[in-house]
Amino acid sequence: MPEDFHIRIAEPKDADDLIEFNIAMAKETENKILPPEIITAGVHNLFAHPEYSGFYLVAETNGEIAGALMVTTEWSDWRNGLFWWIQSVYVKPKFRRQGIYRKMYEELHSR
């Protein structure tokens, strides 16, 4: 991997990047324009309400957030356990094809 990426749990200070990523992802994947006020509130609410059972991971290099994903938790009565669902995956175009998603997935797997 050309860049050295550090994977960590996102913090509220990362909200602007996460908002930007969600807006870009919706545009790229569904040609959908997300209302900035709704996605902004949504990202901030996940940080403010841990009872929503979700969190973000970010890939960072040289102080720049290169990519992120969101994890939500779901209870399975069939398996009597909690499962993590990966959502809202985004990697900035200039960092694509460098294994960032793989590193984030490996970090989740290790947790």
N, C-alpha and C positions, 0 to 999 in steps of 0.2 A: 504494500500500500504506500503510495507516494507521500501522503501526509501522515502525521502522527495524530491520531484522533483519541480523545479521552471521552469515555461514555460515562454519563452521570445522570442522576435524577434532576429533572428541571426544577428551577426555583422561580418564585414570582418575578425576579429580575429578568427572566427569559421570556416573559409574556409577549413582548412586542415581536420577537422572532416567531413565536408559536402562532400568533395571530397572522403574521405575514405568510407563514407556511400554509396555514389552513386556507387563506384566501387564494394563494397561488395554486394549491392542490385542487380546489374546487373548480377553478378556471381551467386548469390543464386537463383534468380527468372528465369533467362533466360540462365544461363550458358554462359553468354556473357562477354568478356573481353573488358572493355572500355579503349580506349587509354588515358592514364593519362594526356597527354597534352591537349586533347580536353575537358575532364571533368573539368580539372583545369581552363582552359580559360572560360568554361561555367559558373562555379560557381562564378568566379571573375567578369565576365561580368554582372551577375545579380545584384551584389552589386554596380558595377560602373554605371549601367544604369537603374535608377528608371523608366524610360519611358517604360521599358519592362513589367511593371505592375506585378511584382512578388516579393515574399519575402519568407524567410525561418522562421519557428518557430523551436526552439530547446528546449529540455527537459534537464535540467542540475541538477546534484546532486553532492555535495561536489567538485565543480569545474570541474567535468567531464561531457561532453556532452553524454547523454545516448541514445538520439534519436532525429530525426528531420523530418520535412516534408516541402515541398515547396508548396506555394500557387500561382496560376496564376489567372489573371482576364480575363474574356471574356465578351464582350458586347452581349446582347441578344436583337435583334430587335423585336422578338416575345413578349418579356416581358418588353421592354423598360427599361432595367436595367443591372447593372453589376452583374456578378456571379463569385464566387471564386471556383476554381477547386483545389482539393488537389492532389498533385503528390509527387513522390520521397519520400515516407514514408519509414523510416528505424529506427529500434531500435536495438542496440547492443544485441547480443545473451544473455549476462549475465543479461540484464535488461528486457527481454521479459516476458510477462504474469504478468506484474505488473501495468497495466493500463496506461502506458505512452501515447499510442495513444489516448486513451479516454480523458486524461487530455489535450493533444494538441488540440483535436477536440473541447472540451468544451471551451478552450481559444479562438479558432477561432469563435465559435458560439457566445460568449459574445462580440466579436468585431463587 
